[in-house]
Amino acid sequence: MNKTQYLSRLAELLTSQYANLKTSQKQSEGYGARIEGFMEAGLVASVVTQDELKKVINDSHLAVFGISLDDRNHFNVDAEHINDIPAWIRRGVQIKELKAKTLSS
């Protein structure tokens, strides 16, 4: 398995896990450990770096929940209050970008 295939499979696993978590509000039994093992194997085999794993985790979380895991942790928000954060913040729009969009409208 090359790096591209590995990262693609990891994204599938994470997206599936996050989608399940979003709909059922609970983690699938054993699935999290499977993903952790998959990530550890990628690191040990030198297929990926820690930074590459972090990017896939954040991208997958963003795809399912509309906010990256880093941003969610930054705001320290639990799942039931995620929509209390304004959408433009969840999407990572900077204030100067928001002002520019508003002025051009």
Backbone hydrogen bonds, N-H to C=O, Kabsch-Sander energy under -0.5 kcal/mol:
donor,donor_aa,acceptor,acceptor_aa,energy
6,Y,2,N,-2.6
7,L,3,K,-2.9
8,S,4,T,-2.1
9,R,5,Q,-2.4
10,L,6,Y,-2.6
11,A,7,L,-2.3
12,E,8,S,-2.0
13,L,9,R,-2.5
14,L,10,L,-2.8
15,T,11,A,-2.7
16,S,12,E,-2.3
17,Q,13,L,-2.3
18,Y,14,L,-3.2
19,A,15,T,-2.6
20,N,16,S,-2.2
21,L,17,Q,-2.4
22,K,18,Y,-2.5
23,T,19,A,-2.0
24,S,20,N,-2.8
25,Q,21,L,-1.9
31,Y,28,S,-1.0
32,G,28,S,-0.9
34,R,30,G,-1.7
35,I,31,Y,-2.2
36,E,32,G,-2.5
37,G,33,A,-2.5
38,F,34,R,-2.2
39,M,35,I,-2.5
40,E,36,E,-2.6
41,A,37,G,-2.5
42,G,38,F,-1.8
43,L,39,M,-1.9
44,V,40,E,-2.9
45,A,41,A,-2.4
46,S,43,L,-1.3
47,V,42,G,-2.4
48,V,42,G,-1.3
53,L,49,T,-2.1
54,K,50,Q,-2.5
55,K,51,D,-2.0
56,V,52,E,-2.0
57,I,53,L,-2.6
58,N,54,K,-2.6
59,D,55,K,-2.9
60,S,56,V,-2.5
61,H,57,I,-2.4
62,L,58,N,-2.5
63,A,59,D,-2.2
64,V,60,S,-1.6
65,F,61,H,-3.1
66,G,62,L,-1.8
67,I,61,H,-0.6
72,R,68,S,-2.6
73,N,69,L,-2.7
74,H,70,D,-2.2
75,F,71,D,-2.3
76,N,72,R,-1.0
77,V,72,R,-1.5
81,H,78,D,-1.7
82,I,79,A,-1.0
84,D,81,H,-1.9
85,I,82,I,-1.3
89,I,86,P,-0.9
90,R,86,P,-2.2
91,R,87,A,-2.3
92,G,89,I,-1.4
93,V,88,W,-2.3
98,L,94,Q,-2.3
99,K,95,I,-2.8
100,A,96,K,-2.0
101,K,97,E,-2.3
102,T,98,L,-2.3
103,L,99,K,-2.7
104,S,100,A,-1.9
105,S,101,K,-0.8
105,S,102,T,-0.6
